[in-house]
Amino acid sequence: MKKIFGIVAIVILIGIITGGIAFSFGRNDKKIPEPPREGKDIPSDVVWDETEGMYKLKEEEIFFNANAPSDFVESFVAWAEEDEWIAKHKDSSNKLDKVMIKWIENKKLNQHKSNYEPDKCEIFKEIVKLGVKYLPEMLDRIEEDNTIQTGVLMDAFSRITNVDVLKDINVSEEGKKEWKQKCKDVMENAEQKVKNAKAKINNGDVESAKNEIKELGVFALPYVVEEIKNGNKKMESLVDTKKYSQEELEVLKKWSKNRNNKK
């Protein structure tokens, strides 16, 4: 009986040793996960944890692992760019900077939502409420193509200017290019189109004149106001200039003049 127990013990011992060796080889054969990519676009405030195959913030928890989809990695890099932009502008007194910081922070909090509804977003409404006075600065940022801000500013710009052709927002590279060209065309043709409307209304074609002016949105204002000052009272029926302050009208006049001089 003792002999049988001794044989069983030896078999168990061999099994344990064999299993231990196999486990050891298995661990040695295990490949350490490599980062999904390396380069300057990986933020400096993260470290790669090779034991877990994950990027981690130096002060916080994980963000993405070795198998993370590329679009998630891109989002991670975008977050870092947003944080950098916020840090750079956090003490700015510029109203557009302030509201854009609020917009970015709110977007990050709600980035899991798939359907964005600007009409229900109070911060987006704040951007639009900045109004005509901030149009030149908005367009400058759009033309610089700051990826953090371009899309939302295109949307806000189209609503403030009330130009129908600018309300089709497409943030692809080709879409942004087409949008900028449309904006340029509207602004550069505004003076001539107002002259066309003047001729039409003087000929009694009021409806056609209104349509000509409607296509221009706020960009018609400086030229319509000038016509009214010159005594063409018929032009008053084409656009409600009283909706805009004198300061806003002056901004549009100066802006239009400067852009036309750059043609």
C-alpha positions in Angstrom: 0.0 0.0 0.0 2.8 2.4 0.9 4.5 1.5 -2.4 1.3 2.5 -4.3 1.1 5.8 -2.4 4.7 6.4 -3.2 4.2 5.9 -7.0 1.1 8.2 -6.9 3.1 10.9 -5.2 5.9 10.6 -7.7 3.4 10.9 -10.6 1.8 14.0 -9.0 5.2 15.5 -8.4 6.2 14.9 -12.1 2.9 16.5 -13.2 3.5 19.6 -11.1 7.1 20.0 -12.4 6.0 19.5 -16.0 3.2 22.0 -15.6 5.5 24.5 -14.0 8.0 24.1 -16.9 5.3 24.5 -19.5 3.9 27.6 -17.7 7.4 29.1 -17.5 7.9 28.5 -21.3 4.4 29.9 -21.9 5.3 33.1 -20.0 8.6 33.4 -21.8 6.9 33.0 -25.2 4.3 35.6 -24.4 4.8 38.6 -26.6 4.9 42.0 -24.9 2.3 44.2 -26.5 3.8 47.0 -28.5 2.3 50.5 -28.8 -0.2 50.9 -31.6 2.1 53.5 -33.0 4.9 55.9 -32.0 5.8 59.4 -33.0 5.5 63.1 -32.2 1.7 62.9 -32.2 1.6 60.8 -29.1 1.1 63.3 -26.2 4.0 63.8 -23.8 1.8 63.3 -20.7 1.2 59.6 -21.4 3.3 56.5 -20.9 3.1 53.0 -22.4 2.5 50.2 -19.9 4.0 47.2 -21.6 2.7 44.8 -19.0 -0.9 45.7 -19.7 -0.5 46.8 -23.3 -2.0 50.2 -22.7 -1.3 53.9 -22.8 -1.8 55.6 -19.4 -1.7 59.2 -18.3 1.1 59.8 -15.9 -1.4 60.9 -13.3 -4.5 59.1 -14.3 -5.9 55.8 -15.7 -5.9 54.1 -19.1 -6.9 55.6 -22.4 -6.4 53.0 -25.1 -4.8 49.7 -25.6 -2.7 48.0 -28.3 -5.8 46.9 -30.2 -7.6 50.3 -30.1 -9.1 51.3 -33.5 -7.2 54.1 -35.3 -10.1 56.5 -35.0 -10.0 56.2 -31.3 -6.3 56.9 -31.3 -6.9 60.0 -33.4 -9.5 61.1 -30.9 -7.0 60.7 -28.1 -4.5 62.9 -30.0 -7.3 65.5 -30.7 -8.0 65.6 -27.0 -4.4 66.5 -26.3 -4.5 69.2 -28.9 -7.7 70.6 -27.4 -6.2 70.6 -23.9 -3.1 72.4 -25.3 -5.3 75.0 -26.9 -7.3 75.6 -23.8 -4.2 75.9 -21.6 -2.9 78.5 -24.1 -6.1 80.6 -24.1 -7.5 80.0 -20.6 -6.6 83.6 -19.5 -7.8 85.3 -22.7 -10.3 88.2 -22.4 -11.5 87.5 -25.9 -15.2 86.5 -25.9 -14.7 84.1 -28.7 -11.9 82.4 -26.9 -13.9 82.1 -23.8 -17.0 80.6 -25.4 -14.8 78.2 -27.5 -13.2 76.9 -24.3 -16.7 76.2 -23.0 -17.6 74.6 -26.3 -14.6 72.3 -26.3 -15.0 71.3 -22.7 -18.7 70.5 -23.2 -17.9 68.5 -26.4 -15.4 66.4 -24.5 -17.9 65.7 -21.8 -20.5 64.6 -24.3 -18.3 63.0 -26.9 -20.1 59.7 -26.5 -23.2 61.2 -28.0 -23.6 60.3 -31.7 -26.2 62.8 -32.6 -25.2 66.5 -32.2 -28.1 68.9 -32.2 -26.7 72.5 -32.2 -30.2 74.1 -31.8 -30.4 72.4 -28.4 -26.9 73.3 -27.3 -26.8 76.4 -25.2 -23.1 77.0 -25.7 -23.5 76.9 -29.4 -26.2 79.5 -29.1 -23.7 81.6 -27.1 -21.3 81.5 -30.1 -24.1 82.6 -32.5 -25.1 85.4 -30.1 -21.6 86.9 -30.4 -23.0 88.2 -33.7 -21.8 90.3 -36.6 -18.9 91.9 -34.6 -17.1 88.6 -34.4 -17.7 87.5 -38.0 -14.2 88.7 -39.2 -12.4 86.8 -36.4 -14.5 83.7 -37.0 -13.7 83.7 -40.7 -10.0 84.1 -39.9 -10.1 81.0 -37.7 -12.0 79.1 -40.4 -9.5 80.0 -43.0 -6.6 79.0 -40.8 -8.4 75.7 -40.5 -8.0 75.0 -36.8 -9.4 71.5 -36.7 -10.6 72.0 -33.1 -12.9 74.9 -34.1 -13.5 75.0 -37.9 -16.7 73.0 -38.1 -18.6 74.7 -35.3 -17.5 78.1 -36.5 -18.6 77.4 -40.0 -22.0 76.6 -38.6 -22.2 79.6 -36.4 -20.9 81.9 -39.2 -23.6 80.7 -41.6 -26.3 81.4 -39.1 -25.1 84.9 -38.2 -24.6 85.9 -41.8 -27.9 84.2 -42.9 -26.4 83.2 -46.2 -28.2 80.1 -47.5 -25.3 78.6 -49.5 -23.2 78.6 -46.4 -25.6 76.5 -44.4 -24.5 73.3 -46.0 -21.7 72.3 -43.6 -19.3 69.5 -44.7 -16.1 69.3 -42.7 -14.2 67.0 -45.1 -11.2 68.7 -46.7 -13.0 69.1 -50.0 -16.1 70.3 -48.1 -14.3 73.0 -46.2 -12.5 74.1 -49.4 -15.9 74.5 -51.2 -17.4 76.3 -48.3 -14.6 78.9 -48.2 -14.9 79.5 -51.9 -18.7 80.0 -51.6 -18.1 82.5 -48.8 -15.5 84.3 -50.8 -17.8 84.5 -53.9 -20.7 85.9 -51.8 -18.5 88.6 -50.3 -16.8 89.6 -53.5 -20.0 89.8 -55.5 -22.1 91.6 -52.8 -21.5 95.1 -54.1 -22.4 94.2 -57.7 -25.5 92.2 -56.7 -26.7 95.2 -54.7 -26.3 97.3 -57.8 -28.3 94.7 -59.7 -31.0 94.8 -57.0 -31.1 98.6 -57.3 -31.7 98.5 -61.0 -34.4 95.9 -60.6 -36.3 97.8 -57.9 -36.1 101.0 -59.9 -37.7 99.1 -62.7 -40.5 97.9 -60.4 -39.2 94.3 -60.1 -39.3 94.3 -56.3 -39.5 90.5 -55.8 -36.5 89.8 -58.0 -34.6 92.6 -56.2 -35.4 91.0 -52.8 -34.2 87.6 -54.0 -30.9 89.2 -55.1 -30.4 90.7 -51.7 -31.5 87.6 -49.8 -28.7 85.6 -51.3 -26.2 87.9 -49.7 -27.4 87.9 -46.2 -25.6 90.5 -44.0 -23.0 91.1 -46.7 -25.6 93.2 -48.5 -26.0 95.6 -45.6 -23.1 98.0 -46.1 -24.0 98.6 -49.8 -27.8 98.9 -49.1 -27.2 101.4 -46.3 -24.9 103.4 -48.6 -27.7 103.5 -51.3 -30.2 104.6 -48.7 -27.9 107.4 -47.5 -27.5 108.5 -51.1 -31.3 109.0 -51.3 -32.5 105.7 -52.8 -35.4 105.2 -50.4 -36.8 102.2 -52.4 -33.9 100.1 -51.1 -35.3 100.4 -47.6 -37.9 97.7 -48.5 -35.2 95.2 -49.4 -33.5 94.7 -46.0 -34.3 95.5 -42.4 -31.2 97.6 -41.4 -32.8 98.4 -38.0 -32.1 94.8 -36.8 -28.4 95.8 -36.6 -26.6 98.3 -34.5 -24.6 101.1 -35.9 -21.4 99.4 -34.6 -22.4 96.2 -36.5 -23.0 98.1 -39.7 -19.6 99.8 -39.4 -17.9 96.4 -38.8 -19.5 95.1 -42.0 -18.6 98.2 -44.0 -15.0 98.2 -42.9 -14.6 94.5 -43.3 -16.1 94.4 -46.8 -13.9 97.4 -47.9 -10.7 95.7 -46.6 -11.5 92.4 -48.3 -12.4 94.0 -51.6 -9.1 96.0 -51.5 -7.2 92.6 -51.2 -8.7 91.2 -54.5 
